[in-house]
Amino acid sequence: MKYVRLGSSSLDVSRVCLGSMTWGVQNNQNDANQQLDFAQMHGVNFIDTAEMYAVPPKEETYGKTETIIGNWLAGNPSRRKEIILASKIAGPGFSYIRDGAQLSGDNVIKAVDASLKRLQTDYIDLYQLHWPNRQTSHFGNHWPNQAQFTEVNAAQQTEVMLDVLEGLAKCVSTGKIRYCGLSDDTPWGISQYLKLSAKYNLPRMVSIQNEFSLLHTKDWPYLIEQCVHEDIAYLPWSPLATGLLTGKYLNGARPAGSRFTLMQRNGLFRDTDNANKAVQTFVDIAKQHSISPAQLALAWCDQVNGVTSTIIGATSLSQLEENLNAFTIPLSTQIKDDIAQWLKQSPSPF
């Protein structure tokens, strides 16, 4: 396993981050224990979760994934110092999470305290803002005019960002969190947080995790360029496009227990005719090079310049093993060229 510095922090994380959002719906405590043990045995020291998990999010499963991780930590207390544990505060929108309230300094403190209790730990290494208060271009909203930027009160949003940073600063000063990061944000969001941190001597954002895959490359090059030059770790989530890039959903297939059989908060917006045509072509490329589609997609993501650590998930140990092996596969010039040509034909299929 290779390790890399997490942005401007002092933390060294594995190039693979183990995502946990299925734990509590598609996976139980025993499944999670096995995945955590297996991943750590293979050098993964970076674990990502969120208060909102498991997914799809529901009131009855809110906080369940953190609880599962907390149970594992309680049963393996010596391992806490061996992992970099990341969690996230949910943004606005869920009535059962702080009455749907927006991010604020006070809500950050409340959320951190609740997560620490569920995780059964004294500190969180990386605490992230799951999504901003304002509307952004994520979750399929990246087409022209889907986000109304002119209707955003930038001064008001910046004032709230300062309040959030002040709440994070209190958690850092008390040792409850070590570093802060973003998720599902934009270059403008990154810039504002960096300016506020410098101006008011508040914690600096060290990372951002956004959706990024062969089917969704919108962060390249502009946001990733900013991350590189501002020393912010870029952490792709859903590198398999919620499983589409494995090919398992082609021709309308819906394997039992798979994510596409569950009700999704934003619907199956990635499941378009263009996406399926693109996936079929990609699957054919993988076959030509005698590699599984999942491994090719993950290996490609790992080699993108500026990517720090790729967040993977699995519902079985066999999937986890296949995914981890992808990060040991070098991509030949021919494979990269084939993928590059394919991307030009299918740059944004959903």
RODO-2510 file (C-alpha; in nm, 4 decimals, decimal comma):
residues 350
     n   res          X          Y          Z
     1     m     0,0000     0,0000     0,0000
     2     k     0,1186     0,3504    -0,0828
     3     y     0,0711     0,6426     0,1534
     4     v     0,0485     1,0146     0,0903
     5     r     0,0162     1,3318     0,2960
     6     l    -0,3422     1,4505     0,3455
     7     g    -0,3157     1,8005     0,2063
     8     s    -0,1553     2,0494     0,4434
     9     s    -0,2177     1,8265     0,7468
    10     s     0,0420     1,6134     0,9235
    11     l    -0,1491     1,2941     0,8443
    12     d    -0,0258     1,0230     0,6069
    13     v    -0,3157     0,8286     0,4573
    14     s    -0,3350     0,5236     0,2352
    15     r    -0,4044     0,5823    -0,1330
    16     v    -0,7231     0,3860    -0,0698
    17     c    -0,9893     0,5077     0,1726
    18     l    -1,2496     0,2602     0,2962
    19     g    -1,5994     0,4043     0,2656
    20     s    -1,8660     0,2761     0,5019
    21     m    -2,2043     0,4050     0,3882
    22     t    -2,3521     0,0583     0,3263
    23     w    -2,2963    -0,0486     0,6856
    24     g    -2,6325    -0,0500     0,8563
    25     v    -2,8482    -0,1250     0,5496
    26     q    -2,6709    -0,3529     0,3027
    27     n    -2,4143    -0,4667     0,5597
    28     n    -2,4412    -0,5563     0,9267
    29     q    -2,1964    -0,5302     1,2164
    30     n    -2,0246    -0,8582     1,1364
    31     d    -1,9810    -0,7602     0,7705
    32     a    -1,8315    -0,4273     0,8729
    33     n    -1,5963    -0,5918     1,1216
    34     q    -1,4677    -0,8233     0,8500
    35     q    -1,4203    -0,5366     0,6032
    36     l    -1,2367    -0,3234     0,8585
    37     d    -1,0091    -0,6118     0,9565
    38     f    -0,9416    -0,7062     0,5944
    39     a    -0,8736    -0,3500     0,4817
    40     q    -0,6394    -0,2798     0,7699
    41     m    -0,4581    -0,6072     0,7100
    42     h    -0,3929    -0,4856     0,3535
    43     g    -0,2584    -0,1490     0,4629
    44     v    -0,5673     0,0716     0,4471
    45     n    -0,5488     0,3191     0,7353
    46     f    -0,8080     0,5717     0,6129
    47     i    -1,1763     0,5176     0,7065
    48     d    -1,4553     0,7520     0,5962
    49     t    -1,8030     0,7753     0,7447
    50     a    -2,0731     1,0353     0,8186
    51     e    -2,3443     1,1034     1,0715
    52     m    -2,6029     1,0700     0,7907
    53     y    -2,5063     0,7096     0,7102
    54     a    -2,6254     0,4416     0,6392
    55     v    -2,7566     0,5095     0,2880
    56     p    -3,0075     0,5512     0,1490
    57     p    -3,0585     0,7915     0,4428
    58     k    -3,3557     0,7281     0,6687
    59     e    -3,4407     0,8409     1,0188
    60     e    -3,4205     0,4874     1,1558
    61     t    -3,0676     0,4361     1,0205
    62     y    -2,9321     0,7840     1,1028
    63     g    -2,5981     0,7451     1,2821
    64     k    -2,6026     0,3676     1,2467
    65     t    -2,2769     0,3443     1,0514
    66     e    -2,0873     0,5492     1,3087
    67     t    -2,2314     0,3230     1,5782
    68     i    -2,1070     0,0155     1,3926
    69     i    -1,7578     0,1634     1,3651
    70     g    -1,7731     0,2600     1,7308
    71     n    -1,8540    -0,0983     1,8256
    72     w    -1,5533    -0,2185     1,6231
    73     l    -1,3284     0,0350     1,7935
    74     a    -1,4604    -0,0642     2,1362
    75     g    -1,3733    -0,4245     2,0588
    76     n    -1,0322    -0,3285     1,9196
    77     p    -0,9176    -0,0270     2,1257
    78     s    -0,5526    -0,0637     2,0265
    79     r    -0,6407    -0,0047     1,6610
    80     r    -0,7719     0,3494     1,7104
    81     k    -0,4236     0,4975     1,6829
    82     e    -0,3593     0,2940     1,3669
    83     i    -0,6390     0,4500     1,1599
    84     i    -0,7201     0,7946     1,0252
    85     l    -1,0906     0,8290     1,0998
    86     a    -1,2975     1,0760     0,8992
    87     s    -1,6603     1,1717     0,9492
    88     k    -1,8979     1,4405     0,8255
    89     i    -2,1709     1,6711     0,9500
    90     a    -2,4856     1,6595     0,7366
    91     g    -2,5898     1,9749     0,5590
    92     p    -2,9482     2,1072     0,5665
    93     g    -3,2501     1,9188     0,4423
    94     f    -3,3313     1,6316     0,6777
    95     s    -3,6088     1,7058     0,9294
    96     y    -3,4750     1,4416     1,1682
    97     i    -3,1228     1,5913     1,1733
    98     r    -3,1330     1,9055     1,3877
    99     d    -3,4772     1,9853     1,2436
   100     g    -3,3303     2,0289     0,8968
   101     a    -3,1226     2,3261     1,0106
   102     q    -2,8371     2,4681     0,8085
   103     l    -2,4712     2,4336     0,8968
   104     s    -2,3651     2,6667     1,1762
   105     g    -2,0967     2,6863     1,4400
   106     d    -2,3307     2,5646     1,7128
   107     n    -2,4561     2,2756     1,5001
   108     v    -2,0986     2,1707     1,4228
   109     i    -2,0262     2,1397     1,7943
   110     k    -2,3472     1,9426     1,8541
   111     a    -2,2788     1,7106     1,5629
   112     v    -1,9181     1,6459     1,6647
   113     d    -2,0213     1,5568     2,0196
   114     a    -2,2889     1,3177     1,8933
   115     s    -2,0502     1,1529     1,6462
   116     l    -1,7822     1,1058     1,9121
   117     k    -2,0351     0,9279     2,1313
   118     r    -2,1463     0,6951     1,8509
   119     l    -1,7880     0,6319     1,7390
   120     q    -1,6785     0,5620     2,0976
   121     t    -1,3633     0,7685     2,0532
   122     d    -1,2199     1,0899     2,1966
   123     y    -1,1290     1,2481     1,8640
   124     i    -1,1994     1,2486     1,4909
   125     d    -0,8958     1,2900     1,2668
   126     l    -1,0758     1,4593     0,9768
   127     y    -1,4132     1,6278     1,0192
   128     q    -1,5858     1,7323     0,6970
   129     l    -1,8862     1,9416     0,5940
   130     h    -2,0944     1,6894     0,3996
   131     w    -2,2458     1,9519     0,1681
   132     p    -2,2831     2,3319     0,1816
   133     n    -2,5879     2,5310     0,2824
   134     r    -2,6138     2,6810    -0,0656
   135     q    -2,7192     2,4940    -0,3801
   136     t    -2,4238     2,3556    -0,5744
   137     s    -2,3646     2,1774    -0,9038
   138     h    -2,3340     1,8304    -0,7513
   139     f    -2,5629     1,5240    -0,7690
   140     g    -2,6460     1,5661    -1,1354
   141     n    -2,7029     1,9422    -1,1137
   142     h    -2,4028     2,0384    -1,3256
   143     w    -2,5860     2,1298    -1,6458
   144     p    -2,6272     2,5003    -1,7366
   145     n    -2,8814     2,6902    -1,5246
   146     q    -2,9608     2,4014    -1,2904
   147     a    -2,7884     2,5976    -1,0133
   148     q    -2,8891     2,9638    -0,9859
   149     f    -2,5633     3,1247    -0,8766
   150     t    -2,6962     3,4775    -0,9272
   151     e    -2,9559     3,4168    -0,6578
   152     v    -2,6954     3,3330    -0,3936
   153     n    -2,6230     3,6025    -0,1356
   154     a    -2,2465     3,5635    -0,1312
   155     a    -2,1911     3,7968     0,1633
   156     q    -2,4460     3,6103     0,3732
   157     q    -2,3008     3,2718     0,2768
   158     t    -1,9518     3,3912     0,3661
   159     e    -2,0733     3,5118     0,7045
   160     v    -2,2179     3,1672     0,7759
   161     m    -1,8927     3,0020     0,6621
   162     l    -1,7066     3,2136     0,9177
   163     d    -1,9478     3,0987     1,1895
   164     v    -1,8947     2,7360     1,0857
   165     l    -1,5169     2,7793     1,0978
   166     e    -1,5420     2,9285     1,4455
   167     g    -1,7372     2,6216     1,5578
   168     l    -1,4769     2,3933     1,4037
   169     a    -1,2022     2,5953     1,5767
   170     k    -1,3618     2,5285     1,9148
   171     c    -1,3641     2,1559     1,8414
   172     v    -1,0000     2,1651     1,7317
   173     s    -0,8945     2,3601     2,0416
   174     t    -1,0592     2,1047     2,2701
   175     g    -0,8972     1,8136     2,0848
   176     k    -1,2258     1,6712     1,9558
   177     i    -1,1155     1,6971     1,5929
   178     r    -0,7690     1,7288     1,4416
   179     y    -0,8342     1,8611     1,0908
   180     c    -1,1223     1,9951     0,8837
   181     g    -1,2343     1,9233     0,5294
   182     l    -1,5062     1,9824     0,2725
   183     s    -1,7325     1,7561     0,0710
   184     d    -1,9517     1,8225    -0,2315
   185     d    -1,8272     2,1794    -0,2583
   186     t    -1,6908     2,3998    -0,5356
   187     p    -1,3871     2,6156    -0,6163
   188     w    -1,5689     2,9197    -0,4791
   189     g    -1,6418     2,7375    -0,1541
   190     i    -1,2802     2,6290    -0,1221
   191     s    -1,1573     2,9824    -0,1874
   192     q    -1,3880     3,1419     0,0673
   193     y    -1,2900     2,9001     0,3433
   194     l    -0,9203     2,9511     0,2699
   195     k    -0,9569     3,3301     0,2790
   196     l    -1,1501     3,3202     0,6062
   197     s    -0,9023     3,0820     0,7673
   198     a    -0,6099     3,3064     0,6774
   199     k    -0,7845     3,6291     0,7776
   200     y    -0,9135     3,5120     1,1153
   201     n    -0,6497     3,2510     1,2044
   202     l    -0,9012     2,9665     1,1992
   203     p    -0,8577     2,5985     1,0996
   204     r    -0,7643     2,5492     0,7363
   205     m    -0,9520     2,3048     0,5139
   206     v    -0,7080     2,0263     0,4259
   207     s    -0,9257     1,8141     0,1950
   208     i    -1,2337     1,7899    -0,0216
   209     q    -1,4232     1,4811    -0,1314
   210     n    -1,6359     1,5068    -0,4443
   211     e    -1,7916     1,2621    -0,6862
   212     f    -1,5342     1,1689    -0,9498
   213     s    -1,5204     0,8781    -1,1906
   214     l    -1,4847     0,7887    -1,5573
   215     l    -1,8510     0,8888    -1,5936
   216     h    -1,8181     1,2113    -1,3958
   217     t    -1,4971     1,4066    -1,4524
   218     k    -1,6284     1,7612    -1,4042
   219     d    -1,3728     1,8459    -1,1312
   220     w    -1,0924     1,8055    -1,3835
   221     p    -0,9094     2,0264    -1,4416
   222     y    -1,0222     2,3387    -1,2583
   223     l    -1,1124     2,2237    -0,9073
   224     i    -0,8319     1,9670    -0,8976
   225     e    -0,5807     2,2278    -1,0137
   226     q    -0,6854     2,4462    -0,7214
   227     c    -0,6495     2,1555    -0,4797
   228     v    -0,2956     2,0824    -0,6009
   229     h    -0,1739     2,4411    -0,5725
   230     e    -0,3527     2,5121    -0,2435
   231     d    -0,2310     2,1849    -0,0876
   232     i    -0,5790     2,0429    -0,0415
   233     a    -0,6216     1,6657    -0,0655
   234     y    -0,8631     1,5581    -0,3383
   235     l    -1,0659     1,2510    -0,2390
   236     p    -1,2907     1,1031    -0,5097
   237     w    -1,6066     0,9353    -0,3922
   238     s    -1,8119     0,6919    -0,6014
   239     p    -1,5233     0,6088    -0,8372
   240     l    -1,7419     0,3290    -0,9767
   241     a    -2,0368     0,5656    -1,0318
   242     t    -2,2534     0,3828    -0,7751
   243     g    -2,1623     0,0526    -0,9401
   244     l    -2,2449     0,1483    -1,3001
   245     l    -1,8834     0,1118    -1,4095
   246     t    -1,8758    -0,2529    -1,3061
   247     g    -2,1238    -0,3251    -1,5840
   248     k    -2,3605    -0,5036    -1,3468
   249     y    -2,6557    -0,2770    -1,4330
   250     l    -2,6283    -0,3107    -1,8109
   251     n    -2,9451    -0,4009    -2,0021
   252     g    -3,1590    -0,3070    -1,7040
   253     a    -3,0130    -0,5716    -1,4723
   254     r    -3,0759    -0,5198    -1,1019
   255     p    -2,8801    -0,7766    -0,8974
   256     a    -3,0496    -0,8689    -0,5719
   257     g    -2,9361    -0,6531    -0,2829
   258     s    -2,7533    -0,4045    -0,5058
   259     r    -2,7742    -0,0296    -0,4546
   260     f    -2,9983     0,0257    -0,7570
   261     t    -3,2670    -0,1887    -0,5940
   262     l    -3,2920     0,0603    -0,3055
   263     m    -3,4789     0,3893    -0,3069
   264     q    -3,2277     0,6706    -0,3584
   265     r    -3,2575     1,0221    -0,2181
   266     n    -3,1872     1,1817    -0,5568
   267     g    -3,3257     0,8978    -0,7668
   268     l    -3,1246     0,6968    -1,0189
   269     f    -3,0165     1,0087    -1,2072
   270     r    -2,6951     0,8412    -1,3243
   271     d    -2,8904     0,5659    -1,5012
   272     t    -2,9318     0,7251    -1,8456
   273     d    -2,9202     0,5834    -2,1972
   274     n    -2,5949     0,7696    -2,2617
   275     a    -2,4423     0,6395    -1,9401
   276     n    -2,5301     0,2818    -2,0258
   277     k    -2,3886     0,3182    -2,3786
   278     a    -2,0700     0,4602    -2,2301
   279     v    -2,0450     0,1792    -1,9758
   280     q    -2,0851    -0,0861    -2,2433
   281     t    -1,7961     0,0642    -2,4403
   282     f    -1,5846     0,0831    -2,1274
   283     v    -1,6636    -0,2778    -2,0362
   284     d    -1,5501    -0,3785    -2,3854
   285     i    -1,2208    -0,1900    -2,3335
   286     a    -1,1644    -0,3699    -2,0039
   287     k    -1,2282    -0,7046    -2,1709
   288     q    -0,9799    -0,6250    -2,4487
   289     h    -0,7122    -0,5641    -2,1854
   290     s    -0,8056    -0,8691    -1,9726
   291     i    -0,8967    -0,6692    -1,6632
   292     s    -1,2257    -0,6376    -1,4774
   293     p    -1,4223    -0,3167    -1,5428
   294     a    -1,4216    -0,2310    -1,1722
   295     q    -1,0459    -0,2651    -1,1426
   296     l    -0,9834    -0,0647    -1,4586
   297     a    -1,2087     0,2185    -1,3373
   298     l    -1,0395     0,2288    -0,9965
   299     a    -0,6875     0,2028    -1,1374
   300     w    -0,7661     0,4918    -1,3731
   301     c    -0,8950     0,7064    -1,0868
   302     d    -0,5842     0,6331    -0,8797
   303     q    -0,3505     0,7532    -1,1557
   304     v    -0,5270     1,0863    -1,2190
   305     n    -0,2799     1,3610    -1,1360
   306     g    -0,3892     1,5395    -0,8199
   307     v    -0,5924     1,2548    -0,6683
   308     t    -0,4851     1,1880    -0,3096
   309     s    -0,6885     0,8894    -0,1909
   310     t    -0,9814     0,7180    -0,3620
   311     i    -1,2833     0,6274    -0,1480
   312     i    -1,4062     0,2763    -0,2225
   313     g    -1,6964     0,0783    -0,0835
   314     a    -1,8004    -0,2850    -0,0948
   315     t    -2,0840    -0,5033     0,0223
   316     s    -1,8781    -0,8241     0,0322
   317     l    -1,5220    -0,9261     0,1068
   318     s    -1,4787    -1,0528    -0,2482
   319     q    -1,5733    -0,7081    -0,3821
   320     l    -1,3383    -0,5422    -0,1349
   321     e    -1,0516    -0,7701    -0,2353
   322     e    -1,1112    -0,7036    -0,6057
   323     n    -1,1258    -0,3289    -0,5454
   324     l    -0,8096    -0,3220    -0,3365
   325     n    -0,6206    -0,5211    -0,5988
   326     a    -0,7037    -0,2505    -0,8528
   327     f    -0,4563    -0,0188    -0,6830
   328     t    -0,1689    -0,2543    -0,7599
   329     i    -0,2381    -0,2614    -1,1341
   330     p    -0,0207    -0,0361    -1,3532
   331     l    -0,1983     0,1032    -1,6574
   332     s    -0,0112     0,0764    -1,9855
   333     t     0,0124     0,3659    -2,2273
   334     q    -0,2206     0,1781    -2,4624
   335     i    -0,4880     0,1390    -2,1937
   336     k    -0,4637     0,5064    -2,1022
   337     d    -0,4917     0,6048    -2,4673
   338     d    -0,7954     0,3819    -2,5174
   339     i    -0,9642     0,5336    -2,2126
   340     a    -0,8757     0,8865    -2,3236
   341     q    -1,0419     0,8288    -2,6613
   342     w    -1,3463     0,6805    -2,4898
   343     l    -1,3727     0,9822    -2,2572
   344     k    -1,3778     1,2199    -2,5545
   345     q    -1,6800     1,0331    -2,6870
   346     s    -1,8582     1,0145    -2,3495
   347     p    -1,7398     1,3159    -2,1466
   348     s    -2,0527     1,3651    -1,9367
   349     p    -2,3138     1,0946    -1,9942
   350     f    -2,5390     1,1789    -1,6977
***
